[in-house]
Amino acid sequence: MHIYYIFLILIVLLISIASFRLYVVERFHHLSLNKRKIKKRRKKLLKNKKTNKI
């Protein structure tokens, strides 16, 4: 019976670690996507400023 409980605990730990890793990866990916969008916006703003000066 004790071995069965140990296996249950291990499985629960593995599932929680896997879900946590997925969550972290998604958050990180979302952040990197936002950074790219911000960079694109900055480039557009710079282009607009140059055209406005002329």
URZIFEN-V226416 format. One record per residue. SS is DSSP state (helix for helix, strand for strand, loop for the rest). OMEGA is omega as a letter, one per 30 degrees, with the letter a starting at -180 (* if undefined). Layout:
{{SS & OMEGA} {SS & OMEGA}}
This chain:
{{loop & a} {helix & l} {helix & l} {helix & l} {helix & l} {helix & l} {helix & l} {helix & a} {helix & l} {helix & a} {helix & l} {helix & l} {helix & a} {helix & a} {helix & a} {helix & l} {helix & a} {helix & a} {helix & l} {helix & l} {helix & l} {helix & a} {helix & a} {helix & a} {helix & l} {helix & l} {helix & a} {helix & l} {helix & l} {helix & l} {helix & a} {helix & l} {helix & l} {helix & l} {helix & l} {helix & l} {helix & a} {helix & l} {helix & l} {helix & l} {helix & l} {helix & l} {helix & l} {helix & l} {helix & l} {helix & l} {helix & l} {helix & l} {helix & a} {helix & a} {helix & l} {helix & l} {helix & l} {loop & *}}
